[in-house]
Amino acid sequence: MKRLILLMALLPCAATAFAQDVYSSRNINLSFFSKAPMEDIDAKTSQGVSAINIKTAAVYFKVPVNTFQFRKSLMQEHFNENYLETDKFPYAEFKGRILELPDLTKPGTYNVTVEGTLNMHGVVKTYREKGTITVSPGKLAVNCTFKVRIADHKIKIPTLVIRNIAEVVDVTVDGTYGPTK
């Protein structure tokens, strides 16, 4: 089912693409790190799904926000209930394109720039970020780190804990893809 959703998300950008042009992953690693005066906060998930069309340059990511795991259960509870409101906004989703697409049929490591929209907490914002794609036989590996200003996605932090949470959070995406069959 997830594979069908990924393919459907890429179809408008790749109506004539062949299946071997689409690489997908159902276990993308995503993490974030918040450095604040009172306490550093980090969380991770490996439940992101993603697809990349190497012919059309379309990129798609989706992650269930409530799958992020924290060191402390109370942090996780506040994240889901108070800040990201995962009952109302269960997913973060990115739809974009690789600008100046390198030839991803040839092995190597390529620096790329991806531009698209991130829909998080019900707010859609455009991002343009740099990352790398490493091509090896039968797979792609993707890595990117970028910054998200929490106010840009209307995530409200109560004044009482404002010193505990950074205004800008570092997000890292890391995953390995195989051809979609």
Backbone torsions as a table, in degrees:
resi	resn	phi	psi	omega
1	MET	NA	-44.7	179.8
2	LYS	-62.1	-38.8	-179.6
3	ARG	-62.8	-40.5	178.5
4	LEU	-62.6	-42.3	178.5
5	ILE	-62.0	-43.2	178.9
6	LEU	-62.6	-45.4	-179.4
7	LEU	-64.1	-39.5	179.2
8	MET	-65.3	-36.0	179.0
9	ALA	-65.7	-31.6	-178.2
10	LEU	-89.0	-16.3	-176.0
11	LEU	-58.7	-43.9	179.8
12	PRO	-57.9	-30.5	-179.6
13	CYS	-88.9	-12.2	-170.8
14	ALA	-144.9	48.0	-175.3
15	ALA	-58.9	-30.5	-177.9
16	THR	-104.5	7.9	-177.5
17	ALA	-73.7	150.2	174.6
18	PHE	-88.8	152.9	-177.4
19	ALA	-56.1	-35.8	-178.8
20	GLN	-68.3	-9.5	176.3
21	ASP	-82.9	-13.8	-177.8
22	VAL	-104.5	124.3	176.1
23	TYR	-110.0	139.2	-177.5
24	SER	-138.2	163.8	177.5
25	SER	-147.5	140.4	176.8
26	ARG	-109.6	11.4	179.3
27	ASN	-142.9	53.9	176.0
28	ILE	-69.4	133.8	176.2
29	ASN	-89.2	126.8	175.3
30	LEU	-127.6	141.7	176.7
31	SER	-144.9	159.8	171.9
32	PHE	-139.5	155.5	-177.5
33	PHE	-136.9	129.2	178.6
34	SER	-120.6	113.7	177.7
35	LYS	-99.3	117.8	-178.2
36	ALA	-133.4	160.8	-176.9
37	PRO	-57.0	-37.3	-175.2
38	MET	-88.3	-33.4	-173.3
39	GLU	-167.3	138.4	173.0
40	ASP	-84.8	142.4	179.8
41	ILE	-127.1	131.0	173.9
42	ASP	-140.4	151.8	-179.9
43	ALA	-149.7	155.6	-176.3
44	LYS	-141.2	153.1	169.9
45	THR	-146.6	152.2	173.8
46	SER	-120.2	23.3	-175.2
47	GLN	-106.7	19.4	174.8
48	GLY	-77.1	149.0	173.0
49	VAL	-116.3	149.6	-176.1
50	SER	-156.4	156.9	173.9
51	ALA	-145.5	146.3	176.8
52	ILE	-132.8	129.7	173.9
53	ASN	-98.4	113.9	-173.6
54	ILE	-77.2	-6.9	176.5
55	LYS	-97.5	-39.9	-177.0
56	THR	-98.3	-11.1	179.7
57	ALA	75.0	11.5	178.4
58	ALA	-71.1	139.8	-179.8
59	VAL	-130.9	138.7	179.8
60	TYR	-142.1	134.7	174.7
61	PHE	-134.9	144.2	173.3
62	LYS	-147.9	135.9	-180.0
63	VAL	-138.4	134.2	171.1
64	PRO	-72.3	115.6	-171.7
65	VAL	-61.8	-31.9	-177.3
66	ASN	-74.8	0.6	178.1
67	THR	-88.5	-5.4	177.2
68	PHE	-65.7	132.5	-178.8
69	GLN	-108.2	134.2	-178.1
70	PHE	-112.7	162.6	174.7
71	ARG	-64.8	-37.4	-176.8
72	LYS	-114.6	132.8	-178.2
73	SER	-63.7	-32.1	179.3
74	LEU	-66.2	-38.0	175.6
75	MET	-60.2	-44.7	-179.1
76	GLN	-62.8	-42.7	178.7
77	GLU	-61.9	-48.2	179.1
78	HIS	-62.6	-42.7	178.7
79	PHE	-55.9	-49.5	-176.6
80	ASN	-74.5	-41.4	-173.6
81	GLU	-87.7	-42.4	-171.0
82	ASN	-98.8	-37.9	-171.8
83	TYR	-98.1	-56.6	-177.8
84	LEU	-90.4	-12.1	176.8
85	GLU	45.4	60.9	-171.5
86	THR	-67.4	-16.9	173.0
87	ASP	-66.9	-38.3	179.3
88	LYS	-85.6	-34.3	-175.0
89	PHE	-128.7	77.6	-171.1
90	PRO	-72.3	-19.8	-175.4
91	TYR	-127.3	150.6	164.1
92	ALA	-108.7	137.4	-173.4
93	GLU	-140.5	134.5	177.9
94	PHE	-121.4	131.5	174.7
95	LYS	-128.2	124.4	-178.1
96	GLY	-161.5	-163.0	-178.5
97	ARG	-141.5	149.4	171.7
98	ILE	-83.8	124.3	177.7
99	LEU	-82.1	143.2	179.5
100	GLU	50.1	62.7	-176.3
101	LEU	-60.3	121.0	174.1
102	PRO	-75.2	171.3	177.4
103	ASP	-78.1	97.7	-175.8
104	LEU	-83.6	13.0	172.5
105	THR	-92.4	-8.9	-178.4
106	LYS	-106.5	133.4	178.3
107	PRO	-58.5	145.4	178.1
108	GLY	150.0	176.0	176.4
109	THR	-112.1	128.3	-174.2
110	TYR	-122.4	132.9	170.9
111	ASN	-82.6	130.7	-178.3
112	VAL	-132.3	160.4	171.4
113	THR	-119.5	130.5	179.7
114	VAL	-115.2	135.8	177.7
115	GLU	-127.8	135.8	179.3
116	GLY	179.4	-167.0	-177.1
117	THR	-113.2	136.9	174.5
118	LEU	-106.4	121.1	175.7
119	ASN	-103.3	108.3	-179.1
120	MET	-140.0	133.9	179.5
121	HIS	58.7	31.9	178.0
122	GLY	76.8	7.5	-178.9
123	VAL	-117.5	129.1	179.1
124	VAL	-101.0	126.2	-179.4
125	LYS	-135.5	141.7	178.3
126	THR	-82.9	136.2	176.6
127	TYR	-127.1	148.8	172.5
128	ARG	-133.8	110.4	-171.1
129	GLU	-133.2	154.6	178.3
130	LYS	-98.0	150.5	178.0
131	GLY	-160.8	-173.2	176.6
132	THR	-129.3	147.7	171.2
133	ILE	-124.7	125.5	176.9
134	THR	-109.2	123.5	-179.0
135	VAL	-102.8	128.8	171.8
136	SER	-135.7	167.3	-175.7
137	PRO	-52.2	118.5	175.9
138	GLY	77.3	5.7	179.2
139	LYS	-155.4	161.5	173.9
140	LEU	-124.0	142.8	171.9
141	ALA	-120.6	132.8	-175.4
142	VAL	-120.0	140.2	175.2
143	ASN	-144.1	135.6	179.9
144	CYS	-156.6	140.1	171.3
145	THR	-128.0	132.3	-179.7
146	PHE	-146.3	168.6	-176.3
147	LYS	-107.3	139.7	176.2
148	VAL	-123.3	122.7	174.7
149	ARG	-84.5	117.6	-172.4
150	ILE	-63.0	-31.1	178.4
151	ALA	-65.1	-28.8	178.8
152	ASP	-63.0	-22.7	179.4
153	HIS	-110.1	20.1	176.5
154	LYS	53.6	39.3	174.6
155	ILE	-90.6	115.7	-175.1
156	LYS	-94.1	133.2	177.4
157	ILE	-113.0	123.0	179.5
158	PRO	-59.7	143.6	-179.3
159	THR	-53.7	-34.7	-177.5
160	LEU	-59.6	-31.9	-177.2
161	VAL	-117.0	15.6	-175.6
162	ILE	-58.5	-31.2	179.9
163	ARG	-77.7	-10.1	-179.3
164	ASN	-89.6	-15.1	-173.7
165	ILE	-129.6	129.9	-179.8
166	ALA	-70.9	150.6	176.3
167	GLU	-72.7	-27.8	179.7
168	VAL	-123.2	129.9	-176.1
169	VAL	-113.6	135.8	175.3
170	ASP	-84.4	125.8	179.0
171	VAL	-113.4	133.1	177.8
172	THR	-121.1	135.3	177.3
173	VAL	-119.9	131.7	-178.0
174	ASP	-147.5	125.7	-179.3
175	GLY	-162.8	162.1	176.7
176	THR	-119.9	134.2	-175.2
177	TYR	-117.7	151.0	172.0
178	GLY	-125.6	164.3	180.0
179	PRO	-62.9	139.8	176.4
180	THR	-80.9	132.6	-178.3
181	LYS	-108.3	NA	NA
